[in-house]
Amino acid sequence: MSPDTPGLHHVTAIAGDPQANADFYVGTLGLRFVKQTVNHDDTGTYHFYFGDGEGTPGTNITFFPWTDRGRRGRFGAGQTQTTAYGIPAGSVDYWRDRLESDGVDYERETRFDDTVLRFADPDGIELELVAAADAEYDATPWADGPVPTDHQLRGFHSVTLAVDDVGPTETILTDVLGYELEGETDGRRRYRSATGGPGSIVELVETDAGRGQMGVGTVHHVAFEAESVAEQEQWREAYADAGLAPSAVIDRTYFQSIYTREPGGVLFEMATTGPGFTADEPLDELGERLSLPERLESEREAIEAQLPDFDGPTVDASGN
């Protein structure tokens, strides 16, 4: 039997222009650029990580900028519809004003008694900021960020997965990952991790849009948190017992990972909490240079030559 996951570890999506991507997630949303590396399976593509002041698991949204492909994705079944970050209950007006000043169109609504600001990033990836009064987060403030620490994003609140039939995905969430049904509203079903860690909510919605197509503007995968590689072996057994086909454990430098595709088509990753982003650079220098795993260091010159131009995120530290 597998342990219960405490919640989300990270979300990985596909962006277009790397400069616009970094400018939005740092300059507008105030996340820290905690790691600049490459896709270990496609070294001609950047892999950017944005998170809290330390890149704490449960706060990181990551991107593969596909500048050389340019293929737009198509949203549909088997994809993540929305990635939601938590914000303090008293920060709604701050974020409304900040989004408006940066020219970001948003919609405000109430869901499960929480105030939600819904908008899209420059590539069309749907995001939400959720002000939940009773939420507890483990995020570490980024003291040098453009958003005052009292208003900074507090880590993931939830992800919303779109499938053509809720049933099979629900079975994996509840019987394998240890989630419990918490409520339902307007066709949206909310599940919470039994251990209730940060980012412990997954919501499911049904769509008749047909199977989605991966590309710019879509989420590639959702990662849940595991404490150790030993736990991952238990997850691999649990996935296999549920009729899924989990991968072997893969070393991603900053965590160890396994992958499986759940019955609704969403790619699930299980990632360990460590060793973390200080494995190859000090905390106060996170994201300042291109980091490569040791096995790729001998190829640094060739890798850097084929990567697109990128000047680092544009940051206005005025707090406006």
C-alpha positions as CSV (number, residue, x, y, z in Angstrom):
1,M,0.0,0.0,0.0
2,S,1.3,3.5,-0.9
3,P,1.5,6.4,1.5
4,D,-0.8,9.4,1.0
5,T,0.8,12.3,-0.9
6,P,0.6,15.6,0.9
7,G,-0.2,17.5,-2.3
8,L,1.3,19.1,-5.3
9,H,5.0,19.4,-5.9
10,H,5.1,21.4,-9.2
11,V,3.3,22.0,-12.5
12,T,5.2,22.0,-15.8
13,A,3.8,23.8,-18.9
14,I,4.9,24.8,-22.4
15,A,5.6,28.4,-23.1
16,G,6.5,30.3,-26.3
17,D,9.0,33.2,-26.0
18,P,11.3,32.6,-22.9
19,Q,11.7,36.3,-22.3
20,A,8.0,37.0,-22.2
21,N,7.5,34.0,-20.0
22,A,10.1,35.0,-17.4
23,D,9.0,38.7,-17.4
24,F,5.4,37.7,-16.6
25,Y,6.0,35.1,-13.9
26,V,8.7,37.3,-12.1
27,G,7.8,40.8,-13.1
28,T,4.0,40.5,-12.8
29,L,3.3,37.6,-10.5
30,G,6.4,38.2,-8.3
31,L,7.6,34.6,-8.3
32,R,11.4,34.1,-7.9
33,F,13.3,32.7,-10.9
34,V,14.8,29.8,-8.9
35,K,16.4,27.7,-11.7
36,Q,17.5,28.2,-15.3
37,T,18.4,24.9,-16.8
38,V,17.5,22.8,-19.9
39,N,15.1,20.0,-20.6
40,H,17.3,17.0,-19.7
41,D,15.6,15.0,-22.5
42,D,15.9,17.9,-25.1
43,T,18.9,20.0,-24.4
44,G,18.0,22.6,-27.0
45,T,15.1,23.7,-24.9
46,Y,15.3,25.8,-21.7
47,H,13.6,24.6,-18.5
48,F,12.6,27.5,-16.3
49,Y,11.5,27.1,-12.6
50,F,9.6,29.9,-10.8
51,G,8.7,29.6,-7.1
52,D,8.9,31.2,-3.7
53,G,12.1,32.5,-2.1
54,E,13.7,29.1,-1.8
55,G,11.9,27.1,-4.5
56,T,9.9,25.2,-1.9
57,P,8.0,22.1,-3.2
58,G,4.4,23.1,-3.7
59,T,5.3,26.6,-5.1
60,N,7.0,25.9,-8.4
61,I,5.6,26.3,-11.8
62,T,8.0,25.3,-14.6
63,F,8.2,25.8,-18.3
64,F,9.7,24.4,-21.5
65,P,9.8,27.4,-23.9
66,W,9.3,25.9,-27.4
67,T,10.7,28.7,-29.5
68,D,12.0,26.3,-32.2
69,R,8.7,24.5,-32.7
70,G,6.0,27.2,-32.5
71,R,3.2,24.7,-32.4
72,R,0.2,25.9,-30.5
73,G,-1.4,23.4,-28.2
74,R,-5.1,22.7,-28.2
75,F,-6.9,22.4,-24.9
76,G,-9.1,19.4,-24.4
77,A,-9.6,16.3,-22.3
78,G,-6.6,14.8,-20.6
79,Q,-5.1,18.2,-19.7
80,T,-4.7,20.6,-16.8
81,Q,-7.3,23.3,-17.3
82,T,-6.2,25.7,-14.5
83,T,-3.3,26.2,-12.1
84,A,-4.3,28.1,-9.0
85,Y,-2.0,29.9,-6.5
86,G,-3.2,30.9,-3.0
87,I,-3.0,34.5,-1.9
88,P,-3.7,36.0,1.6
89,A,-7.4,36.7,2.2
90,G,-6.7,40.4,2.4
91,S,-4.7,40.6,-0.8
92,V,-7.5,40.5,-3.4
93,D,-7.6,44.3,-4.0
94,Y,-3.8,44.4,-4.3
95,W,-3.8,41.7,-7.0
96,R,-6.8,43.2,-8.8
97,D,-4.9,46.5,-9.0
98,R,-1.6,44.9,-10.0
99,L,-3.2,42.8,-12.8
100,E,-5.0,45.9,-14.1
101,S,-1.8,48.0,-14.0
102,D,0.0,45.4,-16.0
103,G,-2.8,45.2,-18.6
104,V,-3.9,41.6,-17.6
105,D,-7.6,40.9,-18.2
106,Y,-9.2,39.0,-15.4
107,E,-12.5,37.8,-14.1
108,R,-13.5,37.8,-10.4
109,E,-15.8,35.1,-9.1
110,T,-16.7,33.2,-5.9
111,R,-16.2,29.4,-5.7
112,F,-16.5,27.2,-2.7
113,D,-16.9,30.5,-0.7
114,D,-13.5,31.6,-1.9
115,T,-12.7,34.8,-3.9
116,V,-11.0,33.8,-7.2
117,L,-9.2,36.0,-9.8
118,R,-9.0,34.1,-13.1
119,F,-6.7,35.2,-16.0
120,A,-4.3,33.8,-18.5
121,D,-0.5,34.2,-19.0
122,P,1.0,35.5,-22.3
123,D,0.7,32.1,-23.9
124,G,-2.9,31.5,-22.8
125,I,-2.3,29.2,-19.9
126,E,-5.2,29.6,-17.5
127,L,-4.2,30.8,-14.0
128,E,-6.1,31.7,-10.8
129,L,-5.4,33.5,-7.6
130,V,-7.5,32.1,-4.7
131,A,-8.1,33.9,-1.5
132,A,-9.0,31.2,1.0
133,A,-9.4,32.4,4.6
134,D,-8.5,29.1,6.2
135,A,-5.6,28.1,4.0
136,E,-2.1,27.4,5.4
137,Y,1.0,27.5,3.2
138,D,4.7,26.8,3.7
139,A,6.0,29.3,1.2
140,T,9.2,31.3,2.0
141,P,8.9,35.0,1.1
142,W,11.2,36.4,-1.5
143,A,12.5,39.6,0.2
144,D,13.9,41.1,-3.0
145,G,10.9,40.4,-5.2
146,P,8.7,43.0,-6.9
147,V,5.6,42.1,-4.8
148,P,5.5,43.1,-1.1
149,T,6.0,40.0,1.1
150,D,2.6,40.5,2.7
151,H,0.9,40.0,-0.7
152,Q,3.2,37.4,-2.4
153,L,1.8,34.2,-3.8
154,R,1.7,31.5,-1.1
155,G,2.2,28.4,-3.2
156,F,-0.3,26.3,-5.1
157,H,-3.9,26.3,-4.0
158,S,-5.0,23.7,-6.5
159,V,-5.0,22.4,-10.1
160,T,-8.1,21.7,-12.2
161,L,-8.0,18.7,-14.5
162,A,-10.3,18.3,-17.5
163,V,-11.3,14.8,-18.5
164,D,-14.1,13.3,-20.6
165,D,-15.2,11.1,-17.7
166,V,-14.5,11.9,-14.1
167,G,-14.9,8.4,-12.8
168,P,-11.6,6.7,-13.8
169,T,-9.5,9.7,-12.7
170,E,-11.4,10.0,-9.5
171,T,-10.5,6.3,-8.7
172,I,-6.7,7.1,-9.1
173,L,-7.0,10.2,-6.9
174,T,-8.9,8.5,-4.1
175,D,-7.7,4.8,-4.2
176,V,-4.1,5.4,-5.1
177,L,-3.1,9.0,-4.1
178,G,-5.2,9.2,-1.0
179,Y,-7.4,12.1,-1.9
180,E,-10.9,12.5,-0.5
181,L,-14.0,14.1,-2.1
182,E,-14.6,17.4,-0.3
183,G,-17.5,19.0,-2.3
184,E,-19.1,19.7,-5.7
185,T,-20.4,22.8,-7.3
186,D,-21.5,23.6,-10.9
187,G,-20.1,20.3,-12.2
188,R,-16.7,20.8,-10.5
189,R,-15.7,18.1,-8.0
190,R,-13.1,19.1,-5.4
191,Y,-10.7,16.6,-3.8
192,R,-8.3,17.2,-0.9
193,S,-5.2,15.2,0.1
194,A,-5.8,13.2,3.2
195,T,-2.7,14.7,4.8
196,G,-3.8,18.2,3.7
197,G,-0.4,19.7,2.8
198,P,0.1,22.9,0.8
199,G,-1.4,22.6,-2.7
200,S,-3.5,19.7,-1.4
201,I,-6.5,20.3,-3.7
202,V,-7.3,18.8,-7.1
203,E,-10.5,19.6,-8.9
204,L,-12.0,17.6,-11.7
205,V,-14.3,18.9,-14.5
206,E,-15.7,17.0,-17.5
207,T,-15.2,18.4,-21.0
208,D,-16.6,17.3,-24.4
209,A,-13.9,19.2,-26.2
210,G,-12.1,16.0,-27.4
211,R,-8.6,15.0,-26.5
212,G,-6.2,17.9,-26.1
213,Q,-3.0,18.4,-28.1
214,M,0.3,19.3,-26.4
215,G,1.9,22.5,-27.5
216,V,2.5,26.1,-26.5
217,G,-0.1,27.3,-24.1
218,T,-0.8,23.9,-22.5
219,V,0.3,22.2,-19.3
220,H,2.6,19.2,-19.9
221,H,2.3,17.5,-16.5
222,V,1.3,17.8,-12.8
223,A,3.7,16.6,-10.2
224,F,2.7,15.3,-6.7
225,E,5.0,15.2,-3.7
226,A,6.8,12.1,-2.3
227,E,9.2,12.2,0.6
228,S,11.8,9.8,-0.7
229,V,12.9,7.3,-3.4
230,A,11.8,4.5,-1.1
231,E,8.3,6.0,-1.2
232,Q,8.4,6.2,-4.9
233,E,8.9,2.4,-5.2
234,Q,5.7,2.1,-3.2
235,W,4.0,4.5,-5.6
236,R,5.3,2.4,-8.6
237,E,3.8,-0.7,-7.1
238,A,0.5,1.1,-6.4
239,Y,0.3,2.5,-9.9
240,A,1.0,-0.9,-11.4
241,D,-1.6,-2.5,-9.2
242,A,-4.1,0.0,-10.5
243,G,-3.4,-1.0,-14.1
244,L,-1.1,1.9,-14.9
245,A,2.4,1.8,-16.4
246,P,4.8,3.9,-14.2
247,S,8.2,4.8,-15.4
248,A,11.4,3.9,-13.6
249,V,12.8,6.4,-11.1
250,I,14.6,9.2,-13.0
251,D,17.2,11.6,-11.6
252,R,16.1,15.2,-12.3
253,T,19.1,16.6,-10.2
254,Y,16.8,18.6,-7.9
255,F,14.4,15.7,-7.2
256,Q,13.8,12.1,-8.2
257,S,10.8,11.4,-10.4
258,I,8.5,8.7,-11.7
259,Y,5.8,9.3,-14.3
260,T,2.5,7.7,-15.3
261,R,-0.5,8.7,-17.4
262,E,-3.7,8.4,-15.5
263,P,-6.8,6.9,-17.3
264,G,-8.2,10.4,-18.2
265,G,-5.0,11.2,-20.1
266,V,-3.2,13.6,-17.7
267,L,0.5,12.9,-17.2
268,F,1.2,12.5,-13.4
269,E,4.7,12.8,-12.0
270,M,5.7,11.9,-8.4
271,A,8.7,14.0,-7.3
272,T,10.7,13.8,-4.1
273,T,11.1,16.9,-1.8
274,G,14.9,16.9,-2.2
275,P,17.7,17.5,-2.7
276,G,16.2,20.9,-3.9
277,F,17.5,23.8,-6.0
278,T,20.6,24.5,-3.9
279,A,22.1,21.2,-5.1
280,D,24.2,23.1,-7.6
281,E,24.1,26.7,-6.7
282,P,23.8,28.8,-3.5
283,L,20.5,30.1,-2.3
284,D,21.3,33.7,-3.0
285,E,22.3,33.0,-6.6
286,L,19.4,30.8,-7.7
287,G,18.6,31.2,-11.3
288,E,21.4,33.6,-12.2
289,R,23.2,31.3,-14.6
290,L,22.5,28.3,-16.7
291,S,22.7,25.2,-14.5
292,L,23.4,21.8,-16.1
293,P,23.5,18.4,-14.6
294,E,27.0,17.0,-14.2
295,R,26.6,14.6,-17.2
296,L,25.9,17.6,-19.5
297,E,28.7,19.9,-18.3
298,S,31.1,18.7,-21.0
299,E,28.5,19.9,-23.6
300,R,27.9,23.3,-22.1
301,E,29.4,25.3,-24.9
302,A,27.3,23.5,-27.6
303,I,24.2,23.7,-25.5
304,E,24.5,27.4,-24.8
305,A,25.1,28.0,-28.5
306,Q,21.8,26.4,-29.6
307,L,19.6,28.0,-26.9
308,P,17.5,31.1,-27.9
309,D,18.4,34.5,-26.7
310,F,17.4,35.2,-23.1
311,D,18.5,38.1,-20.9
312,G,16.9,37.0,-17.6
313,P,13.6,38.2,-16.2
314,T,12.8,41.9,-16.1
315,V,12.0,42.8,-12.5
316,D,10.5,46.0,-11.1
317,A,11.3,45.9,-7.4
318,S,9.2,49.0,-6.6
319,G,6.3,46.9,-5.3
320,N,3.9,48.6,-7.6
